[in-house]
Amino acid sequence: MLVIDYEKLRQTIKPHNNLNFVSQTACDLARKLITEYGIANDDKLSEWLNEQKYKSHKALMVWVQQQLPLIDSDETDFERYRQLRRLFYANFSEFIEEVH
C-alpha cells in the first residue's frame, strides 16, 4: 500500500520562499490561538502584525509560520503550542488586553 505524506507533498509544491506559504501545522496552531483568545477576523490583529493585506486570521497564520523555526520541532504538539502561545503573548499582550 502506498503511503503519501501530504505535508511533504504540499511543501514540495509550495516552496518556503513563497511569503504567502502557510503550512498545515501553522494553520492548526493559529486556529488554536484564535479559539483561545477569541480573535475576530477583522483588521485589528493584522495591524498589530504589520500584515494589513490580510484579515486577522490569515495574518496570524502567516505570523505563526514565521515563528515555527523558533520552536523545537521535536517537542510534543502541546509543548509546541505552549511555546507559541508564550511568544504570542510576549509580543502582543497589549492587543490581547485590548480585545478582552
C-alpha positions in Angstrom: 0.0 0.0 0.0 1.3 3.4 -1.0 1.5 6.0 1.8 1.5 9.6 0.8 2.9 12.2 3.2 0.7 15.1 2.2 2.6 17.7 4.2 5.8 16.9 2.4 4.0 17.0 -0.9 2.5 20.3 -0.1 5.9 21.7 0.9 7.3 20.5 -2.4 4.6 22.1 -4.4 4.7 25.4 -2.5 8.3 26.3 -1.7 9.1 28.1 1.6 10.4 31.1 -0.2 6.9 32.0 -1.1 5.9 34.6 1.5 2.3 33.6 1.4 3.0 29.9 2.2 1.4 28.7 5.4 1.8 25.0 6.4 -1.0 22.9 7.8 0.9 22.9 11.1 0.9 26.7 11.2 -2.8 26.8 10.3 -3.7 24.4 13.1 -1.6 26.2 15.7 -3.1 29.6 14.6 -6.6 28.2 14.9 -5.8 27.2 18.5 -4.7 30.8 19.3 -7.8 32.2 17.5 -10.0 30.0 19.6 -8.2 30.5 22.9 -8.1 34.3 22.6 -11.4 34.8 20.7 -9.7 36.7 17.9 -12.2 38.2 15.4 -11.5 38.0 11.7 -11.3 41.8 11.3 -8.3 44.1 10.7 -7.3 44.8 14.3 -4.7 41.9 14.7 -3.4 42.3 11.2 -2.5 45.9 12.0 -0.5 44.7 15.1 1.2 42.0 13.0 2.0 44.5 10.2 0.2 42.3 7.7 -2.5 44.7 6.6 -3.1 42.9 3.3 -4.8 40.1 5.2 -7.6 39.8 7.7 -6.6 38.9 11.2 -6.9 35.1 10.9 -4.7 34.9 7.8 -2.3 37.4 9.3 -1.9 35.2 12.4 -1.3 32.1 10.3 1.5 33.9 8.4 2.9 35.1 11.8 2.8 31.5 13.2 4.5 30.2 10.0 7.3 32.7 10.6 7.6 31.6 14.3 7.8 27.8 13.6 11.6 27.8 13.1 12.0 29.2 16.6 10.1 26.3 18.2 11.7 22.9 18.7 10.1 20.5 16.2 11.0 17.6 18.4 8.5 18.8 21.1 5.0 17.4 21.6 2.2 19.2 19.9 1.1 20.5 23.3 4.6 21.9 24.1 4.9 23.5 20.7 1.6 25.2 21.2 2.6 26.3 24.7 5.8 27.9 23.3 3.9 29.6 20.5 1.3 30.9 22.9 4.1 32.3 25.1 5.7 34.0 22.0 2.3 35.4 21.0 1.6 36.8 24.5 5.1 38.3 24.8 4.8 40.1 21.6 1.1 41.1 21.6 -0.1 41.3 25.2 -1.4 44.8 24.6 -3.6 43.6 21.8 -4.8 40.7 23.9 -5.7 43.0 26.8 -7.4 45.4 24.3 -9.7 42.7 22.9 -10.6 41.2 26.2 
